[in-house]
Amino acid sequence: IKVGLQLRPGQDLVLTSSIAALPLTRRIVEHAYKAGAGLVTPIFNDDEMTLARFRYGADAGFDHAAGWLYEGMAKAFANNAARLAVRGEDPSLLSAQDPAKVARANKANSIAYQPALEKITGFDINWNIVAYPDLAWARQVFPDDADDVA
């Protein structure tokens, strides 16, 4: 919060995280407020919900994204909010899904996220990414270890 993100007192924070990283995300929110954050807005994703979309979602749904969400993030960044992403999704989550649907969804998200991403890649805001090794990730990296060890 203080070093990697350089959150300033009174600055808002847009925080995205996987549900798997909830324990770490709770601590980050606590320390953001202790450091003087204005408002911390957490946005969560979940592997099972993501899979449900690819397994049962209508085909047409893969050609658009939640533009309203990304527009809101871009507006927050224009008002000097910081950005922190806690990444801990299963890296192979979509490997068994239709690659055309995955590509279409990624393209739609990429287009919708562009206004917010411009603020990040242009270094107009302070941002950072934190890795969170969830169990699926740990199993891939340490396949011979017990889950608690991995």
N, C-alpha and C positions, 0 to 999 in steps of 0.2 A: 504494500500500500504506500509506504513512504519512499522506498528506494526504487523498486522496479516500476511502479506506476506513477510515482511522484504526485499523488493526490494532494490537492491543496485544500486548506480549510474553506468550507462553503461550497466546494465543487461537487456537483452531482456525479453519480457513477452509474453507467449502464453495465450490468453484469450478466453475462450469459454463462450457463453451466449445465452439465448433464445432471440428472437426478442422482446418478451414481456418486457424484462428487459432493452431495449435499453436506456431509460433515465438514469438509474443507470450506465450502461456500459459506456456510454459517459463520465460520471463524473469520473469513475475509470480510463479511458484512459487519461483524462486530468490530473488527479493527478499523474498517473504513469509517464507521461512526465515531470511534474513539479518536481517530485522526482528524475529525471535524467535517466529514462528508455532509453535504447538504441533504441529498436524497439518494439512496441506493435503490435502484430498480432491478431486481433479479428477474431473469427470463430463463426458464428451464426447458430442456428437451429430455426425451426418454427413449431409449433404444426400442423398447417394446411398442411404443406408440408410433415410432418411425416405421418399424416393420409392419404394423397394422396398415399404414397408408399404402405401402408397396404390395401388400398381400390382398387387400380388400378395397382399396380406393378406386374411384371411377377413373377411367383412362384419361378423360379430359382434364382431370385435376393435376396432372403432371406437367401441364403447360403454363401454370401460373403459380405465383408465390404470394405470401402475405405482404404485399406492397405497403399496406397501411402500417405494418410493424416497422419495416425498413424506413419508411418516410418519417415515422416518429423518432427512430434512432437518429436519422440525419438531422432532424430538427433539434434533438437534444445535443448532438455534437456541434451544431451551429451555435448553440447557447453555451458552449464550452464544457459539456459533460465529458468525463473521462470514460474510457472503454476498457473493460477487463473481460477476457474470455477464459473460462476454466474448461479445458478440453479433456474429456475422459471417455469418449465413446468407443465402442468396440470397432477396431479398425477393419474388421471383416464383416461388419453388420449386413451390408447390402450385397455381399459377394454371390449369394444364391438368388438374388432378385433379377428381374428383367433388366439387362444393361441399357436398353433403349429408354425405359422409364427412369432409370437412375440418371441418365444423361439429360433427359428432358427436364427433370426436376432440378438438377444442378444448374442447367442453363437458365431456367426461370428464376431461381434464387439469385444467381449471379447478376442477372439484369435488374431485379428488384432491389438488391442490396447496393447497387452501384453508387447512388447518392451518398449513402452513409460511408461506404468504403473509400470514396474520394477524400473524405475528411481524415480517415485513418492513414491511407497511403501517402497523402500529402503532408503528413505530420502536423496537421492543424490542431490535433488534440493529443493529449497524453493517453497512451494505450499500452496494453501488455497482454500476453497469453501465458497461462499457467497450465502445465500438463498435470493430469490426475490419472495415475495408472489404475484403472478399475480392474476387476477380476478377469474380464475377457481379454484385456490387453496383457495382463500379467501371465495368463495361461499361454498366450502366443509366444511371449518372450522367454518364459521359463516352463516349457511344457512338461518337463520331468519332475518338477517340484510340486509339493502339496499346495493347495490353494492358499493357505495361510502363509506359507513361506514365499510363494511367488508374489 
